[in-house]
Amino acid sequence: MSMIPQENNMERSKFPPTQGRKGHKQKRINMAYTPENYEFLHRKARMLGISMTEYMNLLIDAARREN
């Protein structure tokens, strides 16, 4: 199941820094994961050299494009 595009470094630029910038905050959600899913997300994100948040956004973007 390869839903992640290979150009992940280009995708990173879609997420501007928002920490401490008034009026530039991204939407946020607090999510709970099973230990197995958390480990999977952690490993995949590490393998791609991106954060877990960026990996989840890539998954969501790919699923949205398919539908």
C-alpha positions as CSV (number, residue, x, y, z in Angstrom):
1,M,0.0,0.0,0.0
2,S,2.0,3.0,-1.3
3,M,-0.2,6.0,-0.8
4,I,2.7,8.3,0.0
5,P,4.1,10.3,-2.9
6,Q,7.9,10.1,-3.3
7,E,8.3,13.9,-3.5
8,N,7.8,14.2,0.3
9,N,10.5,16.9,0.6
10,M,8.4,19.2,-1.6
11,E,5.3,18.5,0.5
12,R,7.1,19.7,3.6
13,S,7.1,23.3,2.3
14,K,3.3,23.3,2.6
15,F,3.6,23.5,6.4
16,P,5.0,26.9,7.3
17,P,6.3,27.4,10.8
18,T,3.5,28.5,13.0
19,Q,5.0,28.4,16.5
20,G,4.4,31.7,18.2
21,R,3.2,33.5,15.1
22,K,0.0,35.3,15.8
23,G,-2.7,34.8,13.2
24,H,-0.7,32.0,11.5
25,K,-1.9,28.9,13.4
26,Q,-2.7,25.6,11.8
27,K,-5.7,23.6,12.7
28,R,-4.9,21.0,15.3
29,I,-6.4,17.8,16.6
30,N,-5.4,15.5,19.5
31,M,-5.5,11.9,18.5
32,A,-5.0,8.6,20.3
33,Y,-3.3,5.6,18.7
34,T,-3.0,1.9,19.5
35,P,0.6,1.1,20.4
36,E,1.0,-0.8,17.2
37,N,-0.2,2.1,15.0
38,Y,1.9,4.6,16.9
39,E,5.0,2.5,16.4
40,F,4.2,2.1,12.7
41,L,3.7,5.9,12.3
42,H,6.9,6.6,14.1
43,R,9.0,4.2,12.1
44,K,7.5,5.3,8.7
45,A,8.0,9.0,9.5
46,R,11.6,8.3,10.6
47,M,12.3,6.3,7.4
48,L,11.0,9.2,5.3
49,G,12.8,11.8,7.4
50,I,9.7,13.7,8.3
51,S,7.6,14.2,11.4
52,M,4.6,12.0,12.3
53,T,2.4,15.0,11.7
54,E,3.7,15.5,8.2
55,Y,3.3,11.8,7.5
56,M,-0.3,11.8,8.7
57,N,-1.0,14.8,6.4
58,L,0.5,13.0,3.5
59,L,-1.7,10.0,4.2
60,I,-4.8,12.2,4.4
61,D,-3.9,14.1,1.2
62,A,-3.4,10.9,-0.7
63,A,-6.7,9.4,0.5
64,R,-8.5,12.6,-0.3
65,R,-7.1,12.6,-3.9
66,E,-8.3,9.0,-4.4
67,N,-11.9,9.9,-3.4
